[in-house]
Every structure is written in C-alpha cells, then in structure tokens.
C-alpha cells in the first residue's frame, strides 16, 4: 500500500496545501486529469505555488500552450527573486514539450543564490535542454558543461526524493526530467539509478501520476545502457498508462520503443504495422513536435539497425524533410537522424548528400553517441566511394570499446558491413563473432541474423548459371531446411543417389561448394530461430552464426582464435542442443532477415497523416 500524501503545515488551497481533489488524482489519476481538475479549482489570486503545480500538470498532460499563458500571467505578479526564478524555471521546462523553433532561448549565465532546490533543478534542466535542441545552429555545445549541469540536477533530484520521505518530490514531480537529461547527454549509467530512486520515492508517497514518467525515463536509461529486456518491460508498463492519454507528450514513446525493441529481438509481439496506426492516432492528437519527431527517429533506428537504411530514411522523412525535423530534436536524436540520412544517401550513391550529413553531424556536441555516429558514417562514405578505409576501421573499432550498449553494436555492424562491401570475407568472418557477442548480450538476435545475411552474400554473389528445374527447386528447398539426403529421398520417393545428383547439380548452378551456401539463394529459410530456442552459450551462438554465414571449422577457428578441435566440440554441442544432425541444419535455422524482416509498403487507409509509410514486420 502506498502512503497517503501528507504535507500538513505547508499552507495553500486547503489545510494540506493541495487543491481539492488533487491528492486523490495524484495517487490514482493521470497528469491530464490533474491538469483539467487543477484548471477548474484555481481561482483569481490563488497562491503562486498552486499555479506552478497546475502548469506542470498541463505541460506534461498535453496542454503546453495553456500552461505557457498561465505562467506568463503569473510572471506579471511574481515578487522577488525566488518567485520570478520559479516562474522562469517552469516556463523553460515546459519548452521540453513545446516548439523550440518558436520559443525564446533559455539561457543561464549565472544561478541566483538562495533558490529552492526544485527551482534550481528546473533552471538547470531547462537551460541544458535549450542547448541540446539548438545544438548545430551556432557554436558547438560543450559536452562536459552539459554533463556537469546534468550531474548537478541529478544530485538535487536525489535530495528531493530523500527529504521528507519523497513528499517534496511529489509536489515538484517534473523534477524527474533531470533523469531524462542524463540520458540525452550520454550518461545512461547515472540516469538509471537516479530514475529508479525517484520512481521509488514517488511511489512511496502514492504519487503514481509522476511515477509513470519516472518509469518511462528509467526504461530510456536501461535501453541506452543495453539492458533491452528490462527496458521493454518498463516501456510496456508505461504504455499501459499513457495509451489512454493521447494528448500527452509521452503517449507515443511506449509503443514506438516496444516496436523497436521487438524488431531488434526478432521475437513475436507488436508489429511495425500496428505501430504505424498507433503513431498516426497519437501524433494527430498531441501537440508536441519534439515527441513526434523523436518517435520517427526511434522507428527509423530499428530499421537501420536491421540493415535497411533506405527504409529507415523513408520512415524518417514520413512527416517531411530531415531538415524540417532537426529543430525539434535534441542533440543525440539529431545525430542519429543525420547518420541514418547519410547512410541512406551513401547506399544510393549520393555521396554529396552523405558528406553533407557527415559535416553537420561532426558539428554537433561531442557526446559519445554523436562521435560514434560520425565515425560510422565516415566509414560508410569511404566504402561507397571505393576508398580503402585503412584508418577508419581501426578508429571505429577502438571507439566502440569505450561505449556501452546499442552504440557499440552499431559500430561493430558497420565494421562488418565495411568488410562485406570490400569483398573481404575473412575480415567479415572475423568481425561476425563481435556482432554475435554484443547482440546476444543485448538480446538483439535479429541484428545478428541481419549480419549473418550480409556475410552470406559473399558466399554466392553470382546469379545462377541457369534456372533450376521444378525437381531441383524441391530438393533445394529441403536442403535449405536442413534435411539429409536420405530424408529427402524418402519424402520425394527418389533414391539417395538421385538426390545426391540433384544436390551436386544445384551447387554447380550457383557456383558454391557447401550445402549451407544455398541459404538465402534459392528459397527462404525457415523462420524459427533455433539459436535462441536452444539457449546456446555466447560462444556457441558465435559458432552457430559463423556456420550460418558459411564458414568452415578452420575459418571459425581463425575468427574466434580457437583450435579446430575446440570448434568441432562446439559444433557437436550445438547439434545436441538443437536436436540436429548436420551443420546445414544449424545454418538453416538461423533466420535470414533480408527475406523475413521488416519492409515498407505503400500507406494504407488510416485516420491521420497518410504520408506515414506502413512498416510491416
């Protein structure tokens, strides 16, 4: 049971300092409901604290413009440094959900002395987000300076949660935005415990309306840190709260992150098509350009991570141009959007646009995520231009070691793609275990499958010498499914020798020497992910992915720095766990996302902007 909020002795609208009905809604309702109730209960001459609290509900409940008008009116009657600073802080923090292109800058040349902790925190956070949203439009934002501001705000947030059993934080619930700031400047390892402590403090006093925001920020931090499975649970809980508040700036974030994570995991769940409909429904009703733009970047990132930058770019530009969305994005989201646009341009051969994206990306705040995005894009441009990236690869590899989670995985995927682009099969096989290791740790198996599919292209690469006959197509389909020659013979009522002849002709038609090389060439592989089902160890997953990429035991030994005998033991263990009898069965049961993964199709009828493409999973 949560403790009832008890702030007696504070003064205000009633004997406890709360507006009528406010405490009950804070415990059981939503921020939107609090905004509506608060607007009804406020009277002319109400205490400034009440006005500020209702404005915070309005800002986070989808009524940003109403809150701004309320605060501008309150500013005219604010007296003294403390009150004027409190109004300015609340105004600045509201722009997190507003239109930064139409707002005055929030600058903080010096912090007034003697401010309430919550006011100081909000001023710090507002000024920091102002810098992040305007990053790239003027002098480069100092990353160390933003980290210092975020760290100071986090210290104050912890203090608010500790003092008076969390009751101070319940009154200034939007102070939890400090946790989001930590994520945005690239400090997720600090953000996660800060958000977790705030969540606990808010729930301890029954402030569930603000606790839902804290839980969403905790999920953001967990995702950025690489704890994808835990983040998914958090996004699902947050979505259950915010899905009933379509006007909330947070309503869209649960569903798009669920979609993105499920896409990376390659498992069942909400499909991208459903997310598109949900996005249209929510984007058409809430008033936050920043939320809509960020949601598009999240969906586009999922497609880019699965090796489809062209589709990612189509999603990114669903509501307009990349240039049009950048002013509504913070620095780290700007960087990801520019990287996706640059990757798509490089893939299509438009090196002029790709280099333009790279130059703009390099001017953003030098956070770890932006620095890695710049290096990844530079490598992609070098590959597209046919230059030998002798220095770009080692630099990107070194930078990836210093970064956690999904950013490191993206770097390793780019290194593997660079090897594939250069036709360097040995290099690609050497890099595949790194991708497999990180993808397994992050529970992003679909990313590993996408990388396996890239390496498979080096195994065949040539069109068949002639079309296969009907019987050859039947045999090839069963070979790819992992069937033995004897089993194929029994199924097709042929002799084993005849099946052997068919298999030999099929291999010659495609110019390959191993049965596993036929995967992804003739027919689709099965969609079941036996690597995940068998619960392989990290090393066994690496071996399985290399087998699926067509590597021999000797090549696997070189790629993983193992003895061939050790590889053979791993292969035997994998077969035992999968219940298989051949290497081809291992390869066949690693899905090929190039054939089964997300694709885009023309828009379907839906309420809302029809320019948003349907993305099917």
N, C-alpha and C positions, 0 to 999 in steps of 0.2 A: 504494500500500500504506500502511495506517495503521501508525504506530509502536506497538510493544507498550508497554503501560503499565509504567513502571519507576520505582518510588518507594523504592528501596533506602535503608536507613538511617533510615526513619521508624519502625521497630518495629511490633509488633502481632501479629496472629494467625499470620503466617509471616514469613519473613525480609524480605519486601517490605511488610509492613503490611496485606496483604489476606487475607480469609478464603479457605480452599481453594475453588478453582473460581470465585471472584468475578471475577477479571480476565477470564477467558475469557468468562463470561456478559456482562460489561460490554461486551465487544467484539462479541459475536455474538448475545447473547440479548435478553431483554426485562426491563423493570422487574418484571413479575410473576414471572418466573423467578428473578430476583435476590432478590426477597422470599422466595420459597419456599426457595431454597438457603441464603440467609442465616439464616433461622429454624432450619434444621437444623444449621448449623455453629456457631451461638453456643452457648457453654457458660456455666455459672454462673461469675461472676467475669470474664467477657470484658471487654476494655477498653471504656471508655465510647464511644470513637470508633467502634468496631465496632457497638455498639448503636445509635448515632445514624444510622450509614450504613444499617443494615438497616431501621430505622424509616422513613427517607426512601424506600427502595425500596417498603416496604409502603404508605406514604401515596400514592405515585404509581402503585402497581400494583393498587389496588383493595382494600386491607386496612387501611382507615383506623382502625377500632376496635382491631384488633390492635396497630397502631403506637401508638395512644394508651395502651393498657395497658402496653406495653413501656416507653414513655417515663415514665409515672407511676412505674413501679417503679424506673427508672433515676434519677429525681429524688431518691428517698429515699437514694441512696448518692452523689449528686453532692457534691463537696467544692470549696469555694472559689467565687469569683465567676465564674471562667471556665467551669467545668463547669456550674454552675447556670444561667448565661445560655445555654449551648449547648443544654441540655435544654429550657429555656423557649422558645428560638427554634424548635427543631424541633417542639415541641408546637403553638406558634402557627401555624407554616407548614402543619402538617397540616390545620388547620381550613379551609384553602382548598378541600379536597375533602370536608369533613365537614358537619355540620348546625350552621350558625351559630346557630340558634334554641335549641339545647340546650347550647351551649358558653359557658364563661365569657369575658368580654371580654378582649381582648389590648390592653393599654394600655402606653404607653411614655413615662412622664413625663420621663425623662432616660436617656441612653445611658451605661451603665457604661464606665469608661475601660479601655483596655488589652485590649479583646476581640480575638479573632481576626477578621480581615476577614469571613470567611464567616458567623461568628456575628452580627456587627453587621449584615450584609446581611439575614440571615433575620429578625432582630428588626425591622428597618425595614419589610420587606415584610409580615410578619405583622401588625404594628400598622396599616399602611396598609390592607391588605385588610379588617381588622376594622372600620375606619372606613367603608370603602366598602359593606360588607354591612349595616352598621347605619345607613347614611345614610337620613334620612327618619323615623327613630324618636325623634330627640331634636334637640339643637342642630344647625344646618346645618353640614355638613362644610366645612372651609376648603379650597378647591381649590388655592390657592397653596401651602398647607402640604403637601398630598399630592404636588404636583408636586416640591417640594423634597425630600421623602423618597424619591420615585421616582428623582429625579436622583442623589441620594447613593448609593442602592442600585445604580444603573446604573454609576456610577464604580467602585464596588467590584467589580462583576461584570467589568468590563473589565480591572481589575487582576488578578483571579483567572485570567482567560483568558490574560493576558500572562506572568505569572510562572511560572517553571519549565516553560515550554513547554506550559501548559494542564493540567499534572498536578494542581495544586491544585483546579482546577475539576472535574476528573474525580472527585475524592473528595467534593466538595460539589456534585454536579450539579444539585440542586434550587435552587441559587442562580440558575438561569436564570429562576426565577419573577419576578425583577426586570424582565425584558423584558415579561412579561405585565402587570405593574403599570403600566408606562409606557403601554401600550395602554389600560388601563382608566381612567387618569386623563386621557386625551385627548392623549397625546404620541406618536402613532404615528411621526412623523418621526424621533424619537430612538430609538424602540423598534426600528425596522428595522435600523439599523446595529449596535446593541448585540446583538440576537439573531443577526445574521449573523456577527459576530465570535465570539460564544460557540459558534455552530454549527461554525465553522472550527476553533476551539481544541479542542473536544471530539472532532471527527473526526481532528484531527492526532495525538491520542493513542489513537485507537481506541475512545473511549467512546461507541459507537453508541447504546446504550440511552438515554442522556441527550440525545444529539444529536437523536433523533426528537422529543423535547419542544421543544428549541430550534427545530427546523424548523417545528413547529406554531405556535410563538409568532411566528416570522418571517412566516408566512402571515397570522396575525391582523394584524400590523402593516402588511403590504402591502395587505391588504383595507381597513383603516381609512384608509390613505393614498390609496386609489383605484387601486392597481395590481392590478386584479382578475384579469387574465390570469395574472400571475406568482403571485398568491396561490392561484389554482386549481391550478396545478402543484404548489405546496407542500402544499396540502391532500390532493391525490391521493397524493403520496409518503407523507405522514404516515398516511393512511388505510390504505395497504398494510401499515404496521407495526402499527397499533393495532386493525385489524379482527379480528386473531387473539387479542386480549386483551379479551374482552367485560367483564371485571371492572375494567378500567382506567377511571379518570375521564375519560381523553382519548379513549376508543374511539368516542364518539358524535360528536365535533366534526368529524372529517374528512368523514363522509358528509353531515351536515346543511349544512355550508358548501359542499360540492360542489353539492348540490341548489340552494341559494340562489343561488349564482353562475350556474349553468347556467340557472336561471329568469330571472335578470336579463339574461343574454346572449341568451336566446331560441334557443339552439342545441340540437343533439342531446346526448344524454348521459343520466346517471342521472335518472330521472323522480321526481316527488314521491311517487308511489305506492310505488315501491321504497324511498324513504327512510322512508316510514311503517313499512313492515315492518321495516326495519333498526333504526329507532328503537325499536320495540316490543321487538325481540330484545335490543338492548343495554340499554335502560332497565330491563328486567326483571331484568338480571343484575348491574348495577353499583350501588354503594351511595352515590352522590354526588347528593344532591338538587340541588346547585348546577349540576352538569353537565346533569341532565335539564331543569331549568327554563331554563337558558341555551339549550339546543338548541331548545326550543319557541319561544323568542323569535326565534332565527335563522330558523326556518321561517316564523313569522308575519310577520317583517320582509319576507321575499321577497314574500309575497302583498300586504302593504300597499304595497310599492314598485311593484307592478304594478297598483295602483289598486283593490284589493279588500279594504278594511278589515274588512268583515263576515266574510269567510272567514278573514282573519288573526286576528280575535278568536276565532273558533271553534277554530282551532289553538292559540291562546294558552291557552285555558281547557280544553284537552283533558284535562288531569290534575286539574282543579279550578278554583277561582276565581283571579282575578288577585291578590286579597289573599293567598291561600294561597301563591302562588309568590314574591311580592315579598321575603320574608325570605331566600330562597335566591339572590337576585340581587345583583350588585354595583351601584353607583350608575348606571353608564351603561346597563346592561341594565334596571334598574328604570325609568329614564327612557323607554327605548324601549317597554317593556311598557305603561306608563301612557299614552304617546302613542297606541299602537295601540288600547287600550281606549277612550280618549277620542274618537279619530276614528270608531270604530265606533258609539259612543253618539251622537255628533253626526250621523252619517249616518242613524241610525234615528230621529232627532228627540228623543232623550232628553238634553236639554240639562242637566238636573240632574246626571246621572252624568258627562257630559262636563266640566262645570265642576268637579266633584269631582276628577276625574283631573288637570285643569289645576292646581288648587290644590296637590295632592300633588306634582305634577311640579315646580312652582315652588319647593317647599321642599327639593328635592334639591341636592346640590353644584353650584355654578355653573360646571360644566365647559362647554366649547364645545358638545358634543353635547347636553347637557341644556338649555342655553339655547336652542339652535335648535329642539329638540323642543317646548319651551314656546311659542315664538313660532308654530310651525306649528300647534299645537293651538289656540291662541288665535284664529288666523285662521280655522280650520275652524269653530270655535264661532260666531264672528261671522257667517260665511256662513250657517250653519244657522239662526241667529237672525234673519236678514234685515237685519242692520245693515250700514251702509256702512263697510267696513274701510279708511278713508282713511289711517289711520296705521299699521295693522297690516302692510299690504303693503310700504310703503317700509322699515319697520324690518326685516322679514324679508329683503327683498332686500339690504339693507346688511349684515345679519348673515351672509348666505350667502357674501358675498365674502371674509369673514375665515376661512372654514372650508374645508378641502380635501375632496376625495373624495365619497363617497356622501352625506354630510350636506348638502353644498351642492346636490347633485342633488335630494335630497328637498325642500329648501326651494324650489327652482325649480318642482318638480312641484306643490307646494302653491299657489304663486302662480298657476300656470296653472289649477289646479282652482278657485281662487277666482274667476278671471275667467269660467270656464265657468259656475260656479254663479250668477254675477251676470248671465249672458247677454251678457257683454262680449266679442264676437267679435274686435274689433280688439285688445283687450288680450291675449286668448288667443293670437292670431297673433303678437303682439309678444313674448310670453313663450316660445312654442314653440321659436324658434331657440336660446334659452338652455338649454332642456332638451335639445335635439338636440345642442348643442355638448358639454355635460357628459357626456351618455350615450355619445356617440361616443368621447370621450376615455377613459371608464371601461370601454368595451366592454360597455355595458349597453343594447344596442339594443332589447330588449323593453320597457324603460322608455320609450324614445322612442315606440315603437309604441302603448303604452298612452296616452301623452299625445296622440298624433295621434287616437286613437279618441275621447278626450274632446272634442277640438275639432270632430270630425266631427258630434257630436251637435248642435252649434249650426247645422249646415248644413241639417238636416232637422227633427228635433224633433217633427214632426206625424205622426199616423197617416195612412196612405194614404186618399185620398178614397173608394176602392173597392178590392176585391181585384183583383189582376192576373189576366188570363186565362192559360191554360196557355202560349200562344204568347208572351205578353208576359213571362212568367217566364223562358222560354227565352232571349229576346232580352236581358232584363235581366242574366241570368247571364253572357252572353257580353260584354256591355258592360262589366260589372264586371271581367271577366278581361282587359280591355284590347283586345278585338278591334275592328277597324274595321267600319264598316257594310258595306263590300264583302265582307269576310271572313265576316261573319255571314250575309250574303245567300247566299254560296256554300255555307256549312255547312248552312243551313236550307232551301235550294232556294227562296229568295224573291228578289224583285227588290230592288235597292238602295233604290228609292223606298218600297217596302213596309216595309223595315227602318227607314228614316227616320221613317215614320209611327208605327211601333211605339215607337221611341225617344222621339219627341215626346209621345206619349200617356203613356208611363211617367213622364217628367219632370213632366208636369202632374199626374198622380195623386199624386206625392209633393211637389208644390209646390216643386220645385227647378229651377234653370236650367242646371246643368252635369252632364255625364255623371259626373264624378268624385264628385259629391254622392250618387250612388246607392250608393257603397261603404258597407257596413255596414248598409244599409237593407233591401235585398231578399234577398240571399243572401250567403253567406260569401265573403270574398275568398280568393284563393289564398294558401297558407301559405308559399310560397317568399319569402325575404327578399332581393329583388333589390338593395336598397340596400347590404346588406353584401356580396353576391356581386360587385357591380360595383366594389367598392373605391373608393367615392367619397371625395373630399376632405371635410374637415369642413364647408366652406361648401356644397358640393354636397349633402351629407346634410341640411343645414338646409333648402335649397331643396326637396329631394325630400319631406321631411316636411311642409313647408308646402303643397306641391302635394297631398299625400295628405290634408291637412286641408281641402282645398277652396279654398285661396287663389288668387286671380288673380295675374298677374305684377305688377300695380300694387300689390296688397296685400303681396306678397312684398317688393317694393322698399321699401315703407314699413317693414315689420317688420325688415328687415336693413339699412336705411339705404343702399340701393344705387340706382343708376339702373335704369330699366326695361330699357334696352338690355343692361346687365350681367346682369340676371336672365334675359333671353332667351338670352344666350350660355351661362349656366349650364344652362338647360333643354336646350339643344342638346347640350351636353357630356354631360349625364346620359343623354339618349336614346341617344347614340352608345355610351356605355359599357354601357348596359343592352341595347342592340340593339333598342330600341323605336322607335315612330314617332309616339306621341301622349302627351299629358300623362296621359290616363286610364290608359295602361299603367304609367306611373310610380306613380300613386296605387294602382292595383290590386295592385301588387307590394310594397306595404308592408303586412304582416300586421296584422289587427285583433285584438289580444289579448282584447278583450271577447268574441270568439266562439271564439278558438282557444287562449286562455291557460288557466292553472291554475284549476280549480274544485274544490269539495269535494263529496264524495258520502258516503252512509252507510258506517259501518265495515264492513269485510269480516272474515271469519274469519281470525284470526292468533293466534299464541301471544303472550300478554301482555295488557296493559290494552286492553280492547275499546272504551274510551271515546275513544281517539285517532281522529280522523276520517281517512279516506282522502283524500289530496290528489292529484289526477291532473293530469298535465302535458299 
